[in-house]
Amino acid sequence: MKERAIGIIFTLLGLVSVLFVLLITVYLIVSGVPAIGEIGFINFMFGKVWRSTGSDPQFGILPFILTTIWGTIGSLIIGLPIGFFSAVYLAKMAPKRIRDIFVVIIGVISGVPSVVYGLVGMLVLVPFVRTVFNLPDGASLFASIIVLAVMILPTVIKVSLTSLEAVPKDYEEASLALGATKIETYFRVSVPAARSGILTSVVLGIGRAIGEAMAVMMVAGNVANMPSIFKSVRYLTTAVAIEMSYSSGLQRQALFSIALVLFCFIMIINGILMVLRRENKDA
């Protein structure tokens, strides 16, 4: 009886979670689609000018889309290899004392609010970029990529580390018994066995990078430019965060449309990676 009651409670909680996601989805569709219809899908998605106020407003979000894509890809190129190899080292090679220390440090870093990352980036990284590259302003796509790469590290390391530690020791012992070196065993046996969890860390890292607003708003410059590595840029998230407080009419509806586009991006990426995980699991 007790197990049945617990099962019913968990089922209800799961249904509530699904209901909330459906409500959010419906709300974004209802709020965002009318603006896309009024502006025009092509003009909205592929327009290069965002000027939401004034006598001749324009609502082109292509700069935001490309900035978000390049910023996310750049942060993954930097953050994923560092996080992955750090997880392999901590799980398989590091002495227990060092591993325990780093696990605590990673746990603390993962709990740091995003505004703190943004503040440190604004006070340290932005002036550094400006000085090193001789720029008029260090707030740029490059600075935001570095901040995002640092922010996704704890997630990638923690999830990958947990997955690697869950690999049965028998797999590694069998590989070593067949004459493989430890490095070969780690990367040819342990990593493939943990690839489902590692892909999960990639999904979470992408979600953190795409969904971040506060930190990138403080280091990216927030100008609606087409993306360039050392130019001030604006992400999809920051476009909504910056203007929502004073928006009205079509401008407000367009911001909900941006949120809808961002939501669709995240769902598409999660769907692709879920398919990859399933194919890897079947293989």
C-alpha positions as CSV (number, residue, x, y, z in Angstrom):
1,M,0.0,0.0,0.0
2,K,2.8,2.4,0.9
3,E,4.7,1.7,-2.3
4,R,1.6,2.2,-4.3
5,A,0.9,5.6,-2.6
6,I,4.5,6.7,-3.3
7,G,4.1,5.6,-6.9
8,I,0.9,7.6,-7.3
9,I,2.6,10.7,-5.7
10,F,5.6,10.5,-8.1
11,T,3.3,10.0,-11.1
12,L,1.3,13.1,-10.1
13,L,4.4,15.1,-9.7
14,G,5.7,14.0,-13.1
15,L,2.3,15.0,-14.7
16,V,2.5,18.4,-13.0
17,S,6.0,18.9,-14.5
18,V,4.7,18.0,-17.9
19,L,1.7,20.2,-17.5
20,F,3.9,23.2,-16.6
21,V,6.1,22.6,-19.7
22,L,2.9,22.4,-21.9
23,L,1.5,25.6,-20.4
24,I,4.8,27.4,-21.0
25,T,4.9,26.2,-24.6
26,V,1.3,27.2,-25.2
27,Y,1.8,30.6,-23.6
28,L,4.9,31.3,-25.8
29,I,3.1,30.2,-28.9
30,V,0.0,32.4,-28.2
31,S,2.2,35.4,-27.2
32,G,4.8,35.1,-29.9
33,V,3.2,33.9,-33.1
34,P,1.0,37.0,-33.7
35,A,4.1,39.3,-33.8
36,I,5.8,37.0,-36.3
37,G,2.7,37.1,-38.4
38,E,2.5,40.9,-38.3
39,I,6.2,41.4,-39.0
40,G,6.6,38.6,-41.5
41,F,8.5,35.4,-40.9
42,I,11.3,36.2,-43.3
43,N,11.7,39.8,-42.1
44,F,11.7,38.6,-38.5
45,M,14.1,35.6,-38.7
46,F,16.4,37.0,-41.4
47,G,16.3,40.7,-40.9
48,K,19.6,42.2,-40.0
49,V,18.4,45.3,-38.2
50,W,16.8,45.5,-34.8
51,R,15.4,48.9,-34.0
52,S,12.4,48.3,-31.7
53,T,11.6,52.0,-30.9
54,G,11.2,55.1,-33.0
55,S,9.0,56.1,-35.9
56,D,10.2,53.3,-38.2
57,P,10.7,50.2,-36.0
58,Q,12.4,47.1,-37.5
59,F,12.5,43.7,-35.8
60,G,15.1,41.6,-37.5
61,I,16.7,39.0,-35.1
62,L,19.3,37.4,-37.4
63,P,22.1,39.1,-35.5
64,F,20.8,37.7,-32.2
65,I,20.4,34.2,-33.7
66,L,23.9,34.1,-35.2
67,T,25.5,35.6,-32.0
68,T,23.8,32.9,-29.9
69,I,24.9,30.1,-32.2
70,W,28.5,31.3,-32.5
71,G,28.7,32.1,-28.8
72,T,27.4,28.7,-27.9
73,I,29.7,26.9,-30.3
74,G,32.7,28.9,-29.2
75,S,32.1,28.2,-25.5
76,L,31.6,24.5,-26.3
77,I,34.8,24.3,-28.3
78,I,36.7,25.7,-25.3
79,G,34.7,24.2,-22.4
80,L,33.9,20.7,-23.5
81,P,37.5,19.4,-24.1
82,I,38.7,21.0,-20.8
83,G,35.7,19.6,-18.9
84,F,35.9,16.1,-20.5
85,F,39.7,15.6,-19.9
86,S,39.3,17.1,-16.4
87,A,36.6,14.5,-15.7
88,V,38.7,11.7,-17.0
89,Y,41.7,12.8,-14.9
90,L,39.7,13.1,-11.7
91,A,37.8,9.8,-12.2
92,K,40.7,7.6,-13.3
93,M,44.1,9.2,-12.7
94,A,44.0,11.7,-9.8
95,P,45.0,10.7,-6.3
96,K,42.0,10.5,-4.0
97,R,43.0,13.6,-2.0
98,I,43.3,15.7,-5.1
99,R,40.1,14.3,-6.5
100,D,38.2,15.1,-3.3
101,I,39.6,18.7,-3.2
102,F,38.6,19.3,-6.8
103,V,35.2,17.8,-6.4
104,V,34.5,20.2,-3.6
105,I,35.8,23.2,-5.6
106,I,33.7,22.2,-8.6
107,G,30.7,21.9,-6.4
108,V,31.3,25.4,-5.0
109,I,31.8,26.9,-8.5
110,S,28.6,25.3,-9.8
111,G,26.7,27.1,-7.2
112,V,28.1,30.6,-8.0
113,P,25.3,32.9,-9.3
114,S,25.7,33.9,-12.9
115,V,25.8,37.6,-12.0
116,V,29.1,36.9,-10.2
117,Y,30.6,35.4,-13.3
118,G,29.4,38.5,-15.2
119,L,30.8,40.9,-12.6
120,V,34.2,39.2,-12.6
121,G,34.1,39.2,-16.4
122,M,33.2,42.8,-16.6
123,L,35.9,43.9,-14.1
124,V,38.7,41.6,-15.1
125,L,38.2,39.9,-18.5
126,V,36.7,42.9,-20.4
127,P,39.6,45.3,-19.5
128,F,42.1,42.4,-20.2
129,V,40.6,41.9,-23.7
130,R,40.6,45.6,-24.4
131,T,44.3,45.9,-23.4
132,V,45.7,42.8,-25.0
133,F,43.9,43.2,-28.4
134,N,44.1,47.0,-28.4
135,L,40.4,47.5,-28.7
136,P,38.3,50.5,-27.9
137,D,36.0,48.3,-25.8
138,G,36.7,44.8,-24.5
139,A,33.0,43.9,-24.2
140,S,32.6,41.6,-27.1
141,L,31.6,38.2,-28.4
142,F,35.0,36.9,-27.5
143,A,34.6,37.9,-23.8
144,S,31.2,36.3,-23.7
145,I,32.5,33.1,-25.1
146,I,35.2,32.9,-22.4
147,V,32.7,33.6,-19.7
148,L,30.3,30.9,-21.0
149,A,33.1,28.4,-21.4
150,V,33.9,28.9,-17.7
151,M,30.3,28.6,-16.7
152,I,29.6,25.3,-18.4
153,L,32.8,23.6,-17.0
154,P,31.3,22.6,-13.6
155,T,28.3,21.0,-15.3
156,V,30.3,19.1,-17.9
157,I,32.9,17.9,-15.3
158,K,30.3,16.8,-12.6
159,V,28.1,14.8,-15.0
160,S,31.0,13.3,-16.9
161,L,32.8,12.4,-13.7
162,T,29.7,10.7,-12.3
163,S,29.2,8.7,-15.5
164,L,32.9,7.6,-15.6
165,E,32.9,6.5,-12.0
166,A,29.7,4.4,-12.7
167,V,31.6,2.3,-15.3
168,P,32.0,-1.2,-13.8
169,K,35.6,-2.0,-12.7
170,D,35.3,-5.4,-14.5
171,Y,35.5,-3.6,-17.9
172,E,38.7,-1.9,-17.1
173,E,40.2,-5.0,-15.4
174,A,39.4,-7.1,-18.5
175,S,41.0,-4.6,-20.8
176,L,44.2,-4.4,-18.7
177,A,44.3,-8.2,-18.6
178,L,44.3,-8.3,-22.4
179,G,47.4,-6.1,-22.4
180,A,46.0,-2.6,-22.9
181,T,47.7,0.2,-21.2
182,K,45.8,2.3,-18.6
183,I,45.4,5.2,-21.0
184,E,44.1,2.9,-23.7
185,T,41.7,1.4,-21.2
186,Y,40.4,4.8,-20.1
187,F,39.7,6.2,-23.6
188,R,38.7,3.0,-25.4
189,V,36.7,1.2,-22.7
190,S,35.7,3.6,-19.9
191,V,34.8,6.6,-22.0
192,P,32.7,4.6,-24.6
193,A,30.9,2.9,-21.7
194,A,30.1,6.3,-20.1
195,R,29.2,8.0,-23.4
196,S,25.5,8.3,-22.5
197,G,26.3,10.4,-19.4
198,I,28.9,12.4,-21.3
199,L,26.4,13.3,-24.0
200,T,24.1,14.3,-21.2
201,S,26.8,16.7,-19.9
202,V,26.9,18.1,-23.5
203,V,23.2,18.7,-23.5
204,L,23.3,20.4,-20.1
205,G,26.3,22.5,-21.2
206,I,24.5,23.6,-24.4
207,G,21.4,24.5,-22.3
208,R,23.5,26.5,-19.9
209,A,25.3,28.4,-22.7
210,I,22.1,29.1,-24.7
211,G,20.0,30.1,-21.8
212,E,22.4,32.3,-20.0
213,A,21.4,36.0,-19.9
214,M,22.8,38.0,-17.0
215,A,26.5,37.1,-17.4
216,V,26.7,37.6,-21.1
217,M,24.7,40.8,-20.7
218,M,27.5,42.2,-18.6
219,V,30.4,41.3,-20.9
220,A,29.0,41.2,-24.5
221,G,28.3,44.9,-25.0
222,N,24.6,44.5,-25.9
223,V,24.7,46.1,-29.3
224,A,22.6,44.5,-32.0
225,N,25.5,43.9,-34.4
226,M,26.1,41.0,-36.7
227,P,28.5,38.7,-34.8
228,S,32.2,39.4,-35.0
229,I,34.7,38.1,-32.5
230,F,35.8,41.5,-31.2
231,K,32.5,43.5,-31.7
232,S,29.8,44.2,-29.1
233,V,26.9,41.8,-29.7
234,R,23.6,40.8,-28.3
235,Y,22.3,37.3,-27.6
236,L,18.7,36.1,-27.9
237,T,18.4,35.9,-24.1
238,T,19.8,39.4,-23.5
239,A,17.6,40.9,-26.2
240,V,14.6,39.8,-24.1
241,A,16.1,40.7,-20.8
242,I,17.2,44.2,-21.8
243,E,14.0,45.5,-23.4
244,M,11.2,43.6,-21.6
245,S,10.9,46.0,-18.7
246,Y,9.9,49.0,-20.9
247,S,8.4,47.3,-23.9
248,S,4.8,47.6,-25.1
249,G,2.7,46.8,-28.1
250,L,4.4,45.1,-31.0
251,Q,7.8,45.4,-29.4
252,R,6.6,43.4,-26.4
253,Q,5.1,40.8,-28.7
254,A,8.3,40.6,-30.7
255,L,10.2,39.9,-27.5
256,F,7.9,37.0,-26.8
257,S,8.6,35.8,-30.3
258,I,12.3,35.9,-29.6
259,A,11.6,33.8,-26.5
260,L,9.7,31.3,-28.7
261,V,12.6,31.1,-31.1
262,L,15.0,30.4,-28.3
263,F,12.6,27.8,-26.9
264,C,12.5,26.1,-30.3
265,F,16.3,26.1,-30.5
266,I,16.6,24.4,-27.2
267,M,14.0,21.8,-28.0
268,I,15.6,21.0,-31.4
269,I,19.1,20.6,-29.8
270,N,17.7,18.4,-27.0
271,G,15.8,16.3,-29.6
272,I,18.9,15.8,-31.8
273,L,21.1,14.8,-28.8
274,M,18.5,12.5,-27.5
275,V,18.4,10.7,-30.8
276,L,22.3,10.5,-30.7
277,R,22.1,9.1,-27.2
278,R,19.6,6.4,-28.3
279,E,21.7,5.4,-31.3
280,N,24.8,5.1,-29.1
281,K,22.9,3.1,-26.6
282,D,21.6,0.7,-29.3
283,A,25.0,0.4,-30.7
